[in-house]
Amino acid sequence: MAQIIPVASGKGGVGKSLLSANLAIALGQQGKKVVLADLDLGASNLHLVIGQRPGPASLGSWFTEKSDFKEIIQPTDYQNVSFIAGDSQIPDMTSLKHVQKVKLIRNLRNINTDYVILDLGAGTHQFILDMFLLSPQGIVVSAPAATATLNAYLFLKNAVFRLLYTTFKKNTAGHEVLDNLKKNSSQMQKLYIPQLVQTLGQADPINTQLFISRMQQFRPRLVMNMIENPKDADKAQRIKTSCNQYLGLEIDYLGLMYRDMLQDKALSSQLPLVVYKPQSVLGQAIYRIADKIISTVPHTFDSDFVPDSFNADNFANAEEDANNDYDFKLSGIDDLVQGGSLTTGELAEMIKTQQFELIQLKKENQLLKAKLIKAAAQGFKL
């Protein structure tokens, strides 16, 4: 059975696709058969990173034309690496139906290869969380910036809640406890997982033990990208500490990657960095990550854990809206500040950055409004 490696991030622009593509090629160069799948269904552009020309065979065509899944697994110019293109041109690809998701998961699991690398979209959409939980050893990519650190932590927090509601199914005593807590959303978001487990253990000891077992199996791996100096690497340890303290989650350190301007040149040449400049600092970092993955013994969740059996009526709505939910984001900031992952200065800088982004958005909206008014006036003249 292929080892599935989902690659996710809390926000865009941290190098998730860069790692996915180059990791696939690095593994292929070491004799491993790899299928690289673009599952960023709302903005599929992984083909640009590997210089693959987009063709008619894609996930979008598979869903709409009912073709054989094997037909969309296309060869690439790179040794042992095949590619599954996404499709941002197909409407509603970001909100797959349950049946479509189940079908996709089963086909991904049945690919005859050594590794299936899933380049997921940014954020905490339900589909992304479900794909990430296809393996207990998924990769989360972050950067030292405060916003990237916060969003990586929030992604892992959402993944833990997803795992929580998958274990405590409807009509169990534990699910009833969660539903009661859910009615007070601010209390729910501020409740640390270790505390919650104690409460659940009193009401539903059997399923609580199952959840504890799955949390022990769940060992996401962190890659810190875009670091400028060795001090930036400390952020990885801080995230690990916060996850352990507030989520009861152990994460593994997979590697770090320095910011490298060669990546921009490689992208413009439509060549992966490990092909364009394999001896570069960034290229060598990717090879080290590939070596760690090969040497790590893979493991899976217990046989009763089935991601495609998630119920749509549990915590999905709260999780899907997590990035826009004020209380949830505030609780993430509070966790990281108390855990030492974010300093007061970094928090202030993050607020300034977000204020600047809001100002820019307001300017863009004013400009668009002016253009619309001008266009409307010209239409009336005609």
N, C-alpha and C positions, 0 to 999 in steps of 0.2 A: 504493500500500500504506500502511496506517495506521502511524503511529509509535507503538510500544508503550512506555509509561512505567511500569515497575513501581516501586512505592513501598514500601519496607521499613524495618524498624528491628530492632535487636538485642533490644529489650525493649518492653513495652507502656507506654502512658502518656506518650509523648514527642511526641504530636501528629501521628502518621502519618495517621490518618483525617481529621483537621482539614485537613492540607495537601492530601490527595488530593481531597477534596470541593470545597474552595474553589479549588484550582488548576483543576479541571475547569470550574467556573463562570466563572472569570476568563478562561480560554481561549475559552469559549463566547461571552462578551461581546465578544471581539475577532474574532468571525466564524468561529472554528474549530469544526468539528463534533467533538464529544467523546463517547466512551462511557466511563462510569465503572463499573468492575466491582468488586464486593465479593468478594474472594477470601480474606478472613479466615474460612475455612469452619468453623472451630470456634466462632467468636463473632461471627457476622454482625450488625453493628449500624450499618453505614454509612448506612442509610436514615434513621436518627434525625438524623444530621448535616445532611442535606439536606431533612428534613421530608417524606420520601417514605413514603406508607402502604404497608406490606408487603402484597403481593398473592400470588395463587397462582403467578404466573410467577417462577421463580427457578432458580438452578443446580441446586438439589436436585430440583425438579420435572423439569428437563430430563434429569438423569441417571436418574431413576426412571421417568418416563413416556415417555421417548424422543420428546419433541416436537421441533419445529423450533427451532434455536438462535435464529433471528430473532424468535421469539415471546416470548423472555424479555428482549429488549432493549426496555425500556419507556421511553416519553417522560417527561419531568419538567416541572416548572413553569418551568424555566430555559432560556433561549435556547440552542439548538444542543446541549443536553446530554441524553443518554439514560443509562439506568441498568440495570445487571444486578445483581439482588439475589443474595446468597448464601443459605444456608439452614442455620441452626444446629440446626433441628429434625430434620433427616435424620441418622440414625445413620451413623457411619463416614465422614462427609464429609471429615474431616481425613486420611484414609488412602485416597486414591483409588487404584484399580488402574491399572496401566501403560496399559492400553487406554483408560481414561477420561481419563487425563492427556493422552495423545496426541490424542484427540478434542477435548478442550478447547483445547489449544494451536492446533490447526489452525483451529478456528472463531474463536478470538480474532484470529488473523492475517488471516482473510478478511473481517473486518468492514469495511464500506465507510464509512470515517470518516477524519478527520485524525489524531486521537489516541485511543488506548485507554489509560486510566489504570487500573492494577491496584493496588488497595489490598490488600496482602498481610498475612498474620498476622504476629505478632511471633515472634522466635526463628529457629532455623536448621534447621527441618524440611526434609527432602529436597524436598517439594513446593514449599515457599517458595523454596528456592534455584533450583530448575528454572524457576520463573516469573520470578524475578529475572534469570536469565540469558537470558531471551527478548530482552533488549536489552543492549548493552554500556554503555548510558547510564542505567541505573536510578538511582533516588534513594534514598539512605539518610538517614533522619531521626534525629538524636540530640539530646541536651540536655547542658548543661555538667556535670551531676552525674556523679561518678566512675563510678557503676554504668552509667549510660547510655553514657558514653564507652567503657567497657570492652566493653559488649555490641555497640556499633556496630562496633568494631574486630574483635571475634570474628566478627560476621556477615560482614564483608568477608574475613576470613581463611578462613572456611568456603567462601565463594564462590570464592576462588582455588583451594582444594583441589578443589572440585567441577570447576572448569575444568581443573585439572591431570589428574584421573582421566578426564575426558572426552576429553582429547587423547591420553593414553597408554593406548590400549585394550588389552584382553586379548591375549595372545600376542605382545606387542611387548617388546623388550628393556627399554624404559623402564618398562613395567608390572611387569616382573620385579624391577627395582630398587626400585620403590615397595612391592611386596609384601614384599621382604626388610626394608625399613625399617619397614614396618607391624608386623612381628613384635616390634619393640622400640618400643612406642607412645610411651614417654617421650622416646626419641631422636628419633622422627618429629616430635613436637609442638614440640620445641625447635630443630629444624633450620629455619633461615631459608630462604625460597624462593630468593633469589639463590644461596645455597650449594647448594641442592638442584638448581637448574638446571645448575650446573657439573658435578655428579655425573652427572646425566641426559645431559648433552651428550656425555660420554665413551662412554656405553653406547648411546645412541640419538640420534645427531646430527640426523637428519631430523625426527623428532617433536619434538625439543627446539626446533628452529627454528620449527616450527609453533606450539608453546606460547608462545614468545617473541613471535611475531607476534600471537597472540590476546591476550596480555597488553597489547600496545601498543594493540590495538583496545578493550580493556576499560577504560572510563573512567567509573566510577561517579561520581555527583554527590552532594555532601554538603549537607544543610540543617541548620543548628544552630538549634534551637528553644528557647524558654523562657529566653532569656538575660535577665539582670537589668541588666547594665552592659556597656560596650564591652570590658572585660577578658575577659568570658566568650567573646567571639568568637575569642580566641587559641586556644581548644580546637580549633577547626576546623583551624588551621594545624598544631597538634601532632599531630592524627590523621593529617593528610596526610603529615607527616614520618615518623611511625611506619610507615604503610602503604608508603611508598617505601623505607624502610630495611630493613624486616623481611619485607615481602611482595613487593617489587619492583613495587608497584602504584602507578600515578599516579591520584589522584582529583581531581576538579574541585570547586571551591567554587561552589555555586549560590545561596546566600543565607542570611540569618539572620532569625529572627523573635523579637521581644521578647515576654516574658510579658505577656498582656493579659487582664484580668478580664472584658472585654467578651465573650470567647469563651464563658464560662459562661452569660451572659445570652442570647447568640445561640443556644446549644444548647438552653436551656430554652424558647426561643421556636420551636425547630425551624426556624431560619433560618441559612444559612451566613453567616459573618462578612462576606464581601464583599458580601452583600445587606443584612445588618442594619446594619453600619457600614462602608461601603466606604472612608471617609476616615480610619479609625482607623489607628494605627501598624501593627498586625498586618495589616490589610487592604491597606495600601500595600506591605508587605513581600511579600505573596502576588502582587500585581500585578507587582512587579519580577521575581519568580521566573518568572512567566508570560511576561514580555517576554524574559527570557533564553532560555527554552525555544524561543520562536518564532524568535528570531534565531540560534539554534545550528543548524549544519548537522547533520542526523541521520546516523548511520552504523550499520552492522550488523556482526556477525561474518562471517567468510568463509563462503562457500556450503556448505562441507563441515561446518560446525559446526551440528549439529542437536540442540537440547536434549531432544527427545522420544526420542532414541536412547540416553539414558543407561542404563547397565547397573545392575541392582539389586544385583549381587554385587561391586561394587568397594569404594569407600570410604564407601558410603551409611550403613552402620551407625554408623561412627565419627562421621560428620557429623551424623546425626540426634540422636545423644546428646551433641553437643558442649557444650550448655549444662549438662549434668549430669556431664560428664567433668572430673574434678579436674585432671588433667595439662594438658588443653587450656586450661582457664580460667586455670590458673596461668601457662602460657606467655604468654597474652595480657596478663596483669598485668605480667609481667616485661618484655615488649616495650614496653608503654606507660610503665613507670617508667624504663627505660633511655632511651627516646626523649624523655622529658620531658613526655609527655602527662598523666601522673599524678605529682603530687608526693607526698612521704612523708606529708604532712598529709592529703591527699585519700585516700590509701590507708588511713590509720588511720580516717578518718571513714567510709569505705565499710565497713570491717570492723565498726565500731560499729553502723552502720545494719543490716547483715546480722544481727548478734547480736540487735539489738532485734526484727527481724522474726522470728527464730527463737523468741525468748521469747514474742512474741505468738501464734505458731502453737502453741506448747506450751500456752498458756493456753486457746486455742480448743479444742484437742484434749481438755484436761482437762474443759472445760465440756460438750463433746459427749459425752464418756464418762460424765459424771455424769447427763446427760439420758437416755442410753441405759439406764443402770442403773436410774434412776427409772421409765422407761417399762416396762422388763422386770419390775420389782417390781409395778407396777400391773397388768400383764398376768397375773401369777401369781395376784393377788388375785381377778381376774375369773374 
